[in-house]
Amino acid sequence: MADKKNRVPVREQAPEVRAKNFEEVCLGYNKEEAMEEASRCLNCKNARCITGCPVNINIPAFIAEVKEGNFEKASQVIGESSALPAICGRVCPQESQCEGKCILGIKGEPVSIGKLERFTADWARENNIAPIPAKEKKGKKVAVIGSGPAGLTCAGDLAKMGYDVKIFEALHEAGGVLVYGIPEFRLPKQTVVAHEVENVKKLGVEIETNVIIGKSITIDELINEEGYDAVFIGSGAGLPKFMGIPGEQANGVFSANEFLTRNNLMKAFRDDYDTPIHQGKKVAVIGGGNVAMDAARTALRLGAETYIVYRRSEKELPARVEEVHHAKEEGIQFHLLRNPKEILVDENGWVKGLRVIKMELGEPDESGRRRPVEVPGSEYDLDVDTVIMALGTSPNPLISSTTKGLDVNKWQCIIADENNGATTKEGVYAGGDAVTGAATVILAMGAGKAAAKGIDEYLSNK
């Protein structure tokens, strides 16, 4: 019988092995482990885990099916709310969402909801359980811009309601941040991402790649010339931020965006691909979010000694606890309460070091976190040959600048109603990182879901 206080442990590759490969770190549950973990769920009447989930999956219902070994039924319960369960089971910050609300977490460990979702989705994939397309068509067309989590979710939901949906993707492969941003060792591309994209296609969604909206075609043309009844913008936030410190123009300085895209989408880590990637011997990654962890753990696997430089303390690290834990296990060194002042450059224009200053935490700022303050005279140099900036990203202004009547805020984020995704332009909806700036996969999915409902209401009343 399962222990009510402690979760069934999940198998992982050993740190010293996985630090040298790009295979998935976490190996997931087998049937027996999943059923045992599921039996810990109390099946609460007013389940707080559901309110903690941005797409409101009926968590107790799917777990009850897993407990009985009804894995197909469990996958159908999840499928009513989420189009990307194998992805969410791997990359959602469950500890601050569903699992963070689990009653068992008060006195012991919460139910491993994420690992159970992952198990269910993987089982459905291995057993060829396909999603069920809509019975009746509405005879209306919706264009979706971007095939990341927001776009895929919005498209999947609209297709299930009977709309004809076409996704336009700028890159040569569908998946957005799921393929270019998140590394293989956290989210396998061929098995997991490609399969969930295929599932969205099975609902009747068409995907056209290599189309840059604002360049190849504008939103106004989609509506006026191509006859789309509504448009959803889920184009993400692909514009990297830099610090503006001396030496930032040097060779060997990258945005995490470029570094991860070369490695993940362009497969630079594989010998059978010719994608060039700068393989530093000593790499400093600036930042403390999941993207910083992804970049650092990727650089490590490419053979570098790797440091994380972050201006606050460990308590304030925005990355998931699991990511930080994995990074430390793999041997990444954390320089916390440190801030870069200058990138040192050799006579050939290449990075030769990073000058950092010690910080201490002062009063809380507007985000509620204590503001880091420099300790005068505490500078020292880190011996590195590569610097990766992982300081967040903002939306590319290409779409907003080519669409009349679409308002953005001072960060170039599209202004959209949180409840239904409506923008300032009639018939145009938006969600995900294009609206919020860089955030999580599941929040983008929640926004895609809300917008699908908003579009359905708009088109039903039109």
Rosetta blueprint (number, residue, H / E / L):
1 M L
2 A L
3 D L
4 K L
5 K L
6 N L
7 R L
8 V L
9 P L
10 V L
11 R E
12 E E
13 Q L
14 A L
15 P H
16 E H
17 V H
18 R H
19 A L
20 K L
21 N L
22 F L
23 E L
24 E L
25 V L
26 C E
27 L E
28 G E
29 Y L
30 N L
31 K H
32 E H
33 E H
34 A H
35 M H
36 E H
37 E H
38 A H
39 S L
40 R L
41 C L
42 L L
43 N L
44 C L
45 K L
46 N L
47 A L
48 R H
49 C H
50 I H
51 T H
52 G L
53 C L
54 P L
55 V L
56 N L
57 I L
58 N L
59 I H
60 P H
61 A H
62 F H
63 I H
64 A H
65 E H
66 V H
67 K H
68 E L
69 G L
70 N L
71 F H
72 E H
73 K H
74 A H
75 S H
76 Q H
77 V H
78 I H
79 G H
80 E L
81 S L
82 S L
83 A L
84 L L
85 P H
86 A H
87 I H
88 C H
89 G H
90 R H
91 V H
92 C L
93 P L
94 Q H
95 E H
96 S H
97 Q L
98 C H
99 E H
100 G H
101 K H
102 C L
103 I L
104 L H
105 G H
106 I H
107 K H
108 G L
109 E L
110 P L
111 V L
112 S L
113 I H
114 G H
115 K H
116 L H
117 E H
118 R H
119 F H
120 T H
121 A H
122 D H
123 W H
124 A H
125 R H
126 E H
127 N L
128 N L
129 I L
130 A L
131 P L
132 I L
133 P L
134 A L
135 K L
136 E L
137 K L
138 K L
139 G L
140 K L
141 K E
142 V E
143 A E
144 V E
145 I E
146 G L
147 S L
148 G L
149 P H
150 A H
151 G H
152 L H
153 T H
154 C H
155 A H
156 G H
157 D H
158 L H
159 A H
160 K H
161 M L
162 G L
163 Y L
164 D E
165 V E
166 K E
167 I E
168 F E
169 E L
170 A L
171 L L
172 H L
173 E L
174 A L
175 G L
176 G L
177 V H
178 L H
179 V H
180 Y H
181 G L
182 I L
183 P L
184 E L
185 F L
186 R L
187 L L
188 P L
189 K H
190 Q H
191 T H
192 V H
193 V H
194 A H
195 H H
196 E H
197 V H
198 E H
199 N H
200 V H
201 K H
202 K H
203 L L
204 G L
205 V L
206 E E
207 I E
208 E E
209 T L
210 N L
211 V L
212 I L
213 I E
214 G L
215 K L
216 S L
217 I E
218 T L
219 I H
220 D H
221 E H
222 L H
223 I H
224 N H
225 E L
226 E L
227 G L
228 Y L
229 D L
230 A E
231 V E
232 F E
233 I E
234 G L
235 S L
236 G L
237 A L
238 G L
239 L E
240 P E
241 K L
242 F L
243 M L
244 G L
245 I L
246 P L
247 G L
248 E L
249 Q L
250 A L
251 N E
252 G L
253 V E
254 F E
255 S E
256 A H
257 N H
258 E H
259 F H
260 L H
261 T H
262 R H
263 N H
264 N H
265 L L
266 M L
267 K L
268 A L
269 F L
270 R L
271 D L
272 D L
273 Y L
274 D L
275 T L
276 P L
277 I L
278 H L
279 Q L
280 G L
281 K L
282 K E
283 V E
284 A E
285 V E
286 I E
287 G L
288 G L
289 G L
290 N H
291 V H
292 A H
293 M H
294 D H
295 A H
296 A H
297 R H
298 T H
299 A H
300 L H
301 R H
302 L L
303 G L
304 A L
305 E E
306 T E
307 Y E
308 I E
309 V E
310 Y E
311 R L
312 R L
313 S L
314 E H
315 K H
316 E H
317 L L
318 P L
319 A L
320 R L
321 V H
322 E H
323 E H
324 V H
325 H H
326 H H
327 A H
328 K H
329 E H
330 E L
331 G L
332 I L
333 Q E
334 F E
335 H E
336 L E
337 L L
338 R E
339 N E
340 P E
341 K E
342 E E
343 I E
344 L E
345 V E
346 D L
347 E L
348 N L
349 G L
350 W E
351 V E
352 K E
353 G E
354 L E
355 R E
356 V E
357 I E
358 K E
359 M E
360 E E
361 L E
362 G E
363 E E
364 P E
365 D L
366 E L
367 S L
368 G L
369 R L
370 R E
371 R E
372 P E
373 V E
374 E E
375 V L
376 P L
377 G L
378 S L
379 E L
380 Y E
381 D E
382 L E
383 D L
384 V L
385 D L
386 T E
387 V E
388 I E
389 M E
390 A L
391 L L
392 G L
393 T E
394 S E
395 P L
396 N L
397 P L
398 L H
399 I H
400 S H
401 S H
402 T L
403 T L
404 K L
405 G L
406 L L
407 D L
408 V E
409 N L
410 K L
411 W L
412 Q L
413 C L
414 I E
415 I L
416 A L
417 D L
418 E L
419 N L
420 N L
421 G L
422 A E
423 T L
424 T L
425 K L
426 E L
427 G L
428 V E
429 Y E
430 A E
431 G L
432 G L
433 D H
434 A H
435 V H
436 T H
437 G L
438 A L
439 A L
440 T L
441 V H
442 I H
443 L H
444 A H
445 M H
446 G H
447 A H
448 G H
449 K H
450 A H
451 A H
452 A H
453 K H
454 G H
455 I H
456 D H
457 E H
458 Y H
459 L H
460 S H
461 N H
462 K L
